[in-house]
Each structure stands twice: as structure tokens, then as C-alpha cells.
Amino acid sequence: RTVEPLEYYRRFLKENCRPDGRELGEFRTTTVNIGKCLCSITTADGSALVKLGNTTVICGVKAELAAPAVDSANKGYIVPNVELPSLCAERFRSGPPGEEAQAASQFIADVIENSQMIVKEDLCIANGKLAWVLYCDIICLDYDGNLLDASVFALLAALKNVQLPLVTINEETGLSEVNLKQKNPLIIRKHPVATSFAIFDDTLLIVDPTAEEEDLATGTVTIVTDEDGRLCSVHKPGGSPLTGAKLQDCITRAITRHKEVKKLIDKVIKSITPK
């Protein structure tokens, strides 16, 4: 495994299994905690912690008020940021965001935009005067591959936990008034879920790759779908090409995975909702 890691992996792949005991199409154990069970970020307006095997990601959403942009007077803002601190893996260094963190942040921004999970017009309070800004900080606490799946999952779970106070503008003073006693959940229009695959030897597909598998793979691809089975995004940063049939196989598997993740989120939200 140390001297010839790829050959070591190939022995398992020939038997349609992996060194950690999973089948090629099997995901790692997935868990999610939402909201108040996360005492570590009580200052967030919404929060979630997702574990995908050993990969652990936390997401906190902070809502602030701001003036809309001049060219988007009826829209609010969503600002995602993915952090890969040095504590999550030896491969990352302290300091400014590295290339992988920047790429992940852009991927999350694209998923928000393409899926229309939140319509920015819904964040507008007063046209041209006031809108919500959602700062979505996604921090990896433990990195063992498949950051994108865990990040999208944590983001969705945290956003579903957000409660925004009622905000009105006083006509006499022109100032905003915030009613913290009256809060409403954020409007989530779509529920995107990411499903990632690693490609071995240009042909073999495995789901939910670990960090070691990502390093050995000849390519990766991430498929994002919503609850209607609609394809929201295909993220393929170079590597081995995929045939149309292989890509369709990935999309089919991603749709199945979406149902599993949605069921998991719904179950956790139901358990924390006051009766």
C-alpha cells in the first residue's frame, strides 16, 4: 500500500470492492446534525454539521442587512466561503485560501445559482433600499476526500435551519425596524444534492471517494441534482473523459443518492421541530 498504492488498489477493484470494505457504488456512513445541537456556533442564524465517513464539515449561516446593488435593486446577496484550515489535513497550510478552497467556494456559488435553491429576489425587503445578505461559511474540520458532497449537504441543511426576523422600514424615519420575536424560515426553492465519483484507469467509476482514492484516480466528476431529478450542475475538473453512457450512469446514481440525502435531512429536521 505504501510502495505501490495504485497496484494495491487495483487488486481490490478487480474484485469490485475497496480497501475500506465498501463496494464500488457504496457511500460512506452519512450523518447530519442541524441547529441547536451545535452549541459551538450559537451566533449563527442557521447551522449544520455533516459527516461523510471521516470527512467532517460544518456550515454556519449569518444573515445581515445591506443595501441592494444599484443594478439589482430587488435582490439580496448570498456569499459562500469554503475554508480548508491546516487542522483538517496535513496537505493544507495556514494563511490565505488555497487553490482547492477557492475552487470549492466557486463550485458552491455555482450550485446556488444554477439550482435556484434560493431566489435572490426573496431576500429583498424593500426595493432599492434594504435586502438580506447571507454569509455561508463552510469549514472543513476533518478532510478525507469528497469535500464537495459534504459541503453542499451542510449548506442545504444549514439554510433549512435559518429563521429570519421580520424587518420593516419606518415610513416616518426611513430606518429599518427588526422584530426578533417574529421570525420566518428562509424560503428554499430547490434542494440540490451533490454526488461525486472518482474515475480509475479511465474507465472504472467509484462513488464517494476518500482522499487516498482521489489522489490515485485519473479523474473526478461531481453531479448535482434537485428533488425533481433535474440536472443542476456537472463539475469535472479535467482528468479522464467520460462517455455519454458513463455520464448518464452517474446522473442516474446521483438521482438515487438525492432521495437518500433528502430523507436524512427531513428526518433530522422533524426530530428538532417543536411539536
TIMAR-97223 format. One record per residue (C-alpha): residue number from 1; z, x, y. Coordinates in steps of 0.1 Angstrom, whole numbers, padded with zeros to 4 digits, m for minus. Last residue first. Layout:
N
<atom k="NUM" c3="Z" c1="X" c2="Y"/>
...
END
This chain:
275
<atom k="275" c3="0185" c1="m0444" c2="0198"/>
<atom k="274" c3="0183" c1="m0411" c2="0217"/>
<atom k="273" c3="0152" c1="m0391" c2="0208"/>
<atom k="272" c3="0161" c1="m0358" c2="0190"/>
<atom k="271" c3="0152" c1="m0368" c2="0155"/>
<atom k="270" c3="0120" c1="m0386" c2="0166"/>
<atom k="269" c3="0109" c1="m0355" c2="0185"/>
<atom k="268" c3="0114" c1="m0334" c2="0153"/>
<atom k="267" c3="0094" c1="m0358" c2="0131"/>
<atom k="266" c3="0066" c1="m0362" c2="0156"/>
<atom k="265" c3="0062" c1="m0324" c2="0159"/>
<atom k="264" c3="0060" c1="m0320" c2="0121"/>
<atom k="263" c3="0035" c1="m0348" c2="0117"/>
<atom k="262" c3="0013" c1="m0333" c2="0144"/>
<atom k="261" c3="0015" c1="m0299" c2="0126"/>
<atom k="260" c3="0004" c1="m0314" c2="0093"/>
<atom k="259" c3="m0023" c1="m0335" c2="0107"/>
<atom k="258" c3="m0037" c1="m0305" c2="0127"/>
<atom k="257" c3="m0038" c1="m0285" c2="0095"/>
<atom k="256" c3="m0062" c1="m0310" c2="0079"/>
<atom k="255" c3="m0085" c1="m0308" c2="0110"/>
<atom k="254" c3="m0083" c1="m0270" c2="0109"/>
<atom k="253" c3="m0094" c1="m0270" c2="0072"/>
<atom k="252" c3="m0125" c1="m0289" c2="0081"/>
<atom k="251" c3="m0132" c1="m0267" c2="0111"/>
<atom k="250" c3="m0129" c1="m0235" c2="0089"/>
<atom k="249" c3="m0153" c1="m0249" c2="0063"/>
<atom k="248" c3="m0177" c1="m0258" c2="0090"/>
<atom k="247" c3="m0176" c1="m0222" c2="0102"/>
<atom k="246" c3="m0182" c1="m0209" c2="0066"/>
<atom k="245" c3="m0212" c1="m0233" c2="0063"/>
<atom k="244" c3="m0227" c1="m0222" c2="0096"/>
<atom k="243" c3="m0224" c1="m0186" c2="0086"/>
<atom k="242" c3="m0197" c1="m0164" c2="0102"/>
<atom k="241" c3="m0203" c1="m0130" c2="0118"/>
<atom k="240" c3="m0178" c1="m0102" c2="0112"/>
<atom k="239" c3="m0160" c1="m0088" c2="0142"/>
<atom k="238" c3="m0162" c1="m0100" c2="0178"/>
<atom k="237" c3="m0134" c1="m0120" c2="0195"/>
<atom k="236" c3="m0140" c1="m0155" c2="0179"/>
<atom k="235" c3="m0123" c1="m0184" c2="0196"/>
<atom k="234" c3="m0138" c1="m0218" c2="0188"/>
<atom k="233" c3="m0124" c1="m0245" c2="0211"/>
<atom k="232" c3="m0119" c1="m0283" c2="0214"/>
<atom k="231" c3="m0135" c1="m0296" c2="0182"/>
<atom k="230" c3="m0127" c1="m0333" c2="0179"/>
<atom k="229" c3="m0109" c1="m0344" c2="0148"/>
<atom k="228" c3="m0094" c1="m0373" c2="0168"/>
<atom k="227" c3="m0060" c1="m0357" c2="0168"/>
<atom k="226" c3="m0073" c1="m0325" c2="0185"/>
<atom k="225" c3="m0090" c1="m0294" c2="0172"/>
<atom k="224" c3="m0087" c1="m0257" c2="0180"/>
<atom k="223" c3="m0104" c1="m0232" c2="0156"/>
<atom k="222" c3="m0094" c1="m0195" c2="0157"/>
<atom k="221" c3="m0116" c1="m0168" c2="0142"/>
<atom k="220" c3="m0108" c1="m0133" c2="0130"/>
<atom k="219" c3="m0128" c1="m0102" c2="0120"/>
<atom k="218" c3="m0132" c1="m0074" c2="0095"/>
<atom k="217" c3="m0095" c1="m0078" c2="0085"/>
<atom k="216" c3="m0072" c1="m0049" c2="0078"/>
<atom k="215" c3="m0053" c1="m0052" c2="0111"/>
<atom k="214" c3="m0051" c1="m0090" c2="0110"/>
<atom k="213" c3="m0038" c1="m0088" c2="0074"/>
<atom k="212" c3="m0010" c1="m0065" c2="0085"/>
<atom k="211" c3="0000" c1="m0087" c2="0114"/>
<atom k="210" c3="0001" c1="m0117" c2="0091"/>
<atom k="209" c3="m0029" c1="m0140" c2="0087"/>
<atom k="208" c3="m0026" c1="m0178" c2="0089"/>
<atom k="207" c3="m0056" c1="m0187" c2="0068"/>
<atom k="206" c3="m0078" c1="m0164" c2="0046"/>
<atom k="205" c3="m0116" c1="m0163" c2="0046"/>
<atom k="204" c3="m0136" c1="m0139" c2="0024"/>
<atom k="203" c3="m0172" c1="m0130" c2="0036"/>
<atom k="202" c3="m0174" c1="m0100" c2="0060"/>
<atom k="201" c3="m0151" c1="m0078" c2="0038"/>
<atom k="200" c3="m0121" c1="m0099" c2="0048"/>
<atom k="199" c3="m0122" c1="m0125" c2="0075"/>
<atom k="198" c3="m0089" c1="m0137" c2="0091"/>
<atom k="197" c3="m0084" c1="m0173" c2="0099"/>
<atom k="196" c3="m0066" c1="m0191" c2="0127"/>
<atom k="195" c3="m0058" c1="m0228" c2="0132"/>
<atom k="194" c3="m0049" c1="m0240" c2="0167"/>
<atom k="193" c3="m0036" c1="m0275" c2="0174"/>
<atom k="192" c3="m0046" c1="m0296" c2="0204"/>
<atom k="191" c3="m0027" c1="m0328" c2="0211"/>
<atom k="190" c3="m0046" c1="m0349" c2="0237"/>
<atom k="189" c3="m0036" c1="m0370" c2="0268"/>
<atom k="188" c3="0000" c1="m0357" c2="0272"/>
<atom k="187" c3="0015" c1="m0376" c2="0302"/>
<atom k="186" c3="0048" c1="m0358" c2="0310"/>
<atom k="185" c3="0078" c1="m0379" c2="0303"/>
<atom k="184" c3="0094" c1="m0399" c2="0332"/>
<atom k="183" c3="0126" c1="m0392" c2="0350"/>
<atom k="182" c3="0148" c1="m0414" c2="0372"/>
<atom k="181" c3="0182" c1="m0400" c2="0379"/>
<atom k="180" c3="0167" c1="m0368" c2="0395"/>
<atom k="179" c3="0151" c1="m0388" c2="0423"/>
<atom k="178" c3="0133" c1="m0362" c2="0444"/>
<atom k="177" c3="0124" c1="m0370" c2="0481"/>
<atom k="176" c3="0094" c1="m0353" c2="0497"/>
<atom k="175" c3="0093" c1="m0350" c2="0535"/>
<atom k="174" c3="0069" c1="m0368" c2="0558"/>
<atom k="173" c3="0099" c1="m0379" c2="0579"/>
<atom k="172" c3="0090" c1="m0415" c2="0584"/>
<atom k="171" c3="0068" c1="m0421" c2="0554"/>
<atom k="170" c3="0093" c1="m0405" c2="0530"/>
<atom k="169" c3="0072" c1="m0390" c2="0502"/>
<atom k="168" c3="0082" c1="m0399" c2="0467"/>
<atom k="167" c3="0091" c1="m0379" c2="0436"/>
<atom k="166" c3="0104" c1="m0394" c2="0403"/>
<atom k="165" c3="0118" c1="m0367" c2="0381"/>
<atom k="164" c3="0096" c1="m0351" c2="0354"/>
<atom k="163" c3="0107" c1="m0350" c2="0318"/>
<atom k="162" c3="0091" c1="m0323" c2="0296"/>
<atom k="161" c3="0097" c1="m0324" c2="0259"/>
<atom k="160" c3="0061" c1="m0331" c2="0250"/>
<atom k="159" c3="0052" c1="m0301" c2="0270"/>
<atom k="158" c3="0075" c1="m0279" c2="0249"/>
<atom k="157" c3="0060" c1="m0290" c2="0216"/>
<atom k="156" c3="0024" c1="m0285" c2="0229"/>
<atom k="155" c3="0032" c1="m0250" c2="0242"/>
<atom k="154" c3="0051" c1="m0240" c2="0210"/>
<atom k="153" c3="0021" c1="m0251" c2="0188"/>
<atom k="152" c3="m0004" c1="m0234" c2="0211"/>
<atom k="151" c3="0017" c1="m0202" c2="0210"/>
<atom k="150" c3="0023" c1="m0203" c2="0172"/>
<atom k="149" c3="m0014" c1="m0207" c2="0164"/>
<atom k="148" c3="m0024" c1="m0179" c2="0189"/>
<atom k="147" c3="0002" c1="m0153" c2="0177"/>
<atom k="146" c3="m0012" c1="m0153" c2="0142"/>
<atom k="145" c3="0004" c1="m0120" c2="0132"/>
<atom k="144" c3="0040" c1="m0108" c2="0126"/>
<atom k="143" c3="0055" c1="m0106" c2="0161"/>
<atom k="142" c3="0091" c1="m0116" c2="0168"/>
<atom k="141" c3="0103" c1="m0129" c2="0201"/>
<atom k="140" c3="0069" c1="m0138" c2="0215"/>
<atom k="139" c3="0073" c1="m0154" c2="0249"/>
<atom k="138" c3="0053" c1="m0183" c2="0262"/>
<atom k="137" c3="0060" c1="m0192" c2="0298"/>
<atom k="136" c3="0043" c1="m0224" c2="0310"/>
<atom k="135" c3="0046" c1="m0229" c2="0347"/>
<atom k="134" c3="0037" c1="m0265" c2="0355"/>
<atom k="133" c3="0029" c1="m0271" c2="0392"/>
<atom k="132" c3="0034" c1="m0307" c2="0404"/>
<atom k="131" c3="0015" c1="m0320" c2="0433"/>
<atom k="130" c3="0020" c1="m0328" c2="0470"/>
<atom k="129" c3="0000" c1="m0334" c2="0502"/>
<atom k="128" c3="m0038" c1="m0336" c2="0496"/>
<atom k="127" c3="m0034" c1="m0368" c2="0475"/>
<atom k="126" c3="0003" c1="m0375" c2="0470"/>
<atom k="125" c3="0019" c1="m0370" c2="0436"/>
<atom k="124" c3="m0008" c1="m0352" c2="0417"/>
<atom k="123" c3="0001" c1="m0340" c2="0382"/>
<atom k="122" c3="m0019" c1="m0368" c2="0365"/>
<atom k="121" c3="m0050" c1="m0355" c2="0383"/>
<atom k="120" c3="m0046" c1="m0323" c2="0363"/>
<atom k="119" c3="m0053" c1="m0341" c2="0331"/>
<atom k="118" c3="m0031" c1="m0326" c2="0304"/>
<atom k="117" c3="m0043" c1="m0322" c2="0269"/>
<atom k="116" c3="m0078" c1="m0320" c2="0283"/>
<atom k="115" c3="m0088" c1="m0301" c2="0252"/>
<atom k="114" c3="m0111" c1="m0277" c2="0271"/>
<atom k="113" c3="m0088" c1="m0270" c2="0300"/>
<atom k="112" c3="m0055" c1="m0266" c2="0281"/>
<atom k="111" c3="m0073" c1="m0246" c2="0254"/>
<atom k="110" c3="m0090" c1="m0224" c2="0279"/>
<atom k="109" c3="m0056" c1="m0216" c2="0296"/>
<atom k="108" c3="m0041" c1="m0208" c2="0262"/>
<atom k="107" c3="m0070" c1="m0184" c2="0254"/>
<atom k="106" c3="m0066" c1="m0168" c2="0289"/>
<atom k="105" c3="m0029" c1="m0162" c2="0282"/>
<atom k="104" c3="m0037" c1="m0148" c2="0247"/>
<atom k="103" c3="m0063" c1="m0123" c2="0262"/>
<atom k="102" c3="m0038" c1="m0112" c2="0288"/>
<atom k="101" c3="m0011" c1="m0106" c2="0261"/>
<atom k="100" c3="m0036" c1="m0087" c2="0239"/>
<atom k="99" c3="m0048" c1="m0065" c2="0268"/>
<atom k="98" c3="m0013" c1="m0055" c2="0279"/>
<atom k="97" c3="0009" c1="m0073" c2="0304"/>
<atom k="96" c3="0026" c1="m0049" c2="0329"/>
<atom k="95" c3="0056" c1="m0029" c2="0316"/>
<atom k="94" c3="0073" c1="m0025" c2="0282"/>
<atom k="93" c3="0051" c1="m0015" c2="0253"/>
<atom k="92" c3="0038" c1="m0034" c2="0223"/>
<atom k="91" c3="0029" c1="m0019" c2="0188"/>
<atom k="90" c3="0066" c1="m0016" c2="0179"/>
<atom k="89" c3="0069" c1="m0054" c2="0177"/>
<atom k="88" c3="0088" c1="m0082" c2="0194"/>
<atom k="87" c3="0112" c1="m0060" c2="0214"/>
<atom k="86" c3="0083" c1="m0044" c2="0233"/>
<atom k="85" c3="0076" c1="m0077" c2="0251"/>
<atom k="84" c3="0045" c1="m0097" c2="0243"/>
<atom k="83" c3="0044" c1="m0123" c2="0271"/>
<atom k="82" c3="0019" c1="m0152" c2="0273"/>
<atom k="81" c3="0015" c1="m0170" c2="0307"/>
<atom k="80" c3="0002" c1="m0205" c2="0313"/>
<atom k="79" c3="m0001" c1="m0219" c2="0349"/>
<atom k="78" c3="m0009" c1="m0256" c2="0350"/>
<atom k="77" c3="m0017" c1="m0269" c2="0385"/>
<atom k="76" c3="m0019" c1="m0303" c2="0402"/>
<atom k="75" c3="m0050" c1="m0322" c2="0412"/>
<atom k="74" c3="m0060" c1="m0347" c2="0439"/>
<atom k="73" c3="m0067" c1="m0323" c2="0467"/>
<atom k="72" c3="m0088" c1="m0300" c2="0446"/>
<atom k="71" c3="m0109" c1="m0281" c2="0472"/>
<atom k="70" c3="m0079" c1="m0277" c2="0495"/>
<atom k="69" c3="m0056" c1="m0267" c2="0467"/>
<atom k="68" c3="m0027" c1="m0291" c2="0461"/>
<atom k="67" c3="0006" c1="m0285" c2="0480"/>
<atom k="66" c3="0035" c1="m0274" c2="0457"/>
<atom k="65" c3="0064" c1="m0289" c2="0437"/>
<atom k="64" c3="0078" c1="m0271" c2="0407"/>
<atom k="63" c3="0080" c1="m0278" c2="0370"/>
<atom k="62" c3="0092" c1="m0251" c2="0346"/>
<atom k="61" c3="0080" c1="m0251" c2="0310"/>
<atom k="60" c3="0097" c1="m0228" c2="0284"/>
<atom k="59" c3="0079" c1="m0216" c2="0253"/>
<atom k="58" c3="0095" c1="m0196" c2="0225"/>
<atom k="57" c3="0075" c1="m0178" c2="0198"/>
<atom k="56" c3="0086" c1="m0164" c2="0164"/>
<atom k="55" c3="0063" c1="m0148" c2="0139"/>
<atom k="54" c3="0082" c1="m0142" c2="0107"/>
<atom k="53" c3="0067" c1="m0172" c2="0088"/>
<atom k="52" c3="0054" c1="m0193" c2="0117"/>
<atom k="51" c3="0085" c1="m0200" c2="0137"/>
<atom k="50" c3="0082" c1="m0222" c2="0168"/>
<atom k="49" c3="0108" c1="m0226" c2="0196"/>
<atom k="48" c3="0104" c1="m0253" c2="0222"/>
<atom k="47" c3="0112" c1="m0260" c2="0258"/>
<atom k="46" c3="0108" c1="m0286" c2="0286"/>
<atom k="45" c3="0122" c1="m0287" c2="0321"/>
<atom k="44" c3="0136" c1="m0252" c2="0316"/>
<atom k="43" c3="0170" c1="m0241" c2="0330"/>
<atom k="42" c3="0186" c1="m0247" c2="0296"/>
<atom k="41" c3="0167" c1="m0218" c2="0282"/>
<atom k="40" c3="0191" c1="m0202" c2="0256"/>
<atom k="39" c3="0206" c1="m0235" c2="0246"/>
<atom k="38" c3="0175" c1="m0244" c2="0226"/>
<atom k="37" c3="0187" c1="m0275" c2="0207"/>
<atom k="36" c3="0183" c1="m0292" c2="0240"/>
<atom k="35" c3="0145" c1="m0292" c2="0238"/>
<atom k="34" c3="0125" c1="m0287" c2="0207"/>
<atom k="33" c3="0129" c1="m0268" c2="0175"/>
<atom k="32" c3="0098" c1="m0261" c2="0153"/>
<atom k="31" c3="0094" c1="m0248" c2="0118"/>
<atom k="30" c3="0064" c1="m0235" c2="0098"/>
<atom k="29" c3="0066" c1="m0219" c2="0064"/>
<atom k="28" c3="0035" c1="m0197" c2="0060"/>
<atom k="27" c3="0001" c1="m0213" c2="0056"/>
<atom k="26" c3="m0018" c1="m0214" c2="0023"/>
<atom k="25" c3="m0056" c1="m0211" c2="0021"/>
<atom k="24" c3="m0057" c1="m0177" c2="0005"/>
<atom k="23" c3="m0028" c1="m0185" c2="m0018"/>
<atom k="22" c3="0006" c1="m0171" c2="m0008"/>
<atom k="21" c3="0026" c1="m0147" c2="m0028"/>
<atom k="20" c3="0033" c1="m0122" c2="0000"/>
<atom k="19" c3="0008" c1="m0098" c2="m0015"/>
<atom k="18" c3="m0020" c1="m0124" c2="m0012"/>
<atom k="17" c3="m0037" c1="m0146" c2="m0038"/>
<atom k="16" c3="m0072" c1="m0154" c2="m0050"/>
<atom k="15" c3="m0070" c1="m0129" c2="m0079"/>
<atom k="14" c3="m0097" c1="m0108" c2="m0062"/>
<atom k="13" c3="m0077" c1="m0111" c2="m0030"/>
<atom k="12" c3="m0047" c1="m0094" c2="m0047"/>
<atom k="11" c3="m0066" c1="m0063" c2="m0057"/>
<atom k="10" c3="m0084" c1="m0063" c2="m0023"/>
<atom k="9" c3="m0050" c1="m0060" c2="m0006"/>
<atom k="8" c3="m0042" c1="m0027" c2="m0022"/>
<atom k="7" c3="m0077" c1="m0014" c2="m0016"/>
<atom k="6" c3="m0072" c1="m0022" c2="0021"/>
<atom k="5" c3="m0038" c1="m0006" c2="0022"/>
<atom k="4" c3="m0049" c1="0027" c2="0007"/>
<atom k="3" c3="m0021" c1="0053" c2="0014"/>
<atom k="2" c3="0007" c1="0029" c2="0024"/>
<atom k="1" c3="0000" c1="0000" c2="0000"/>
END
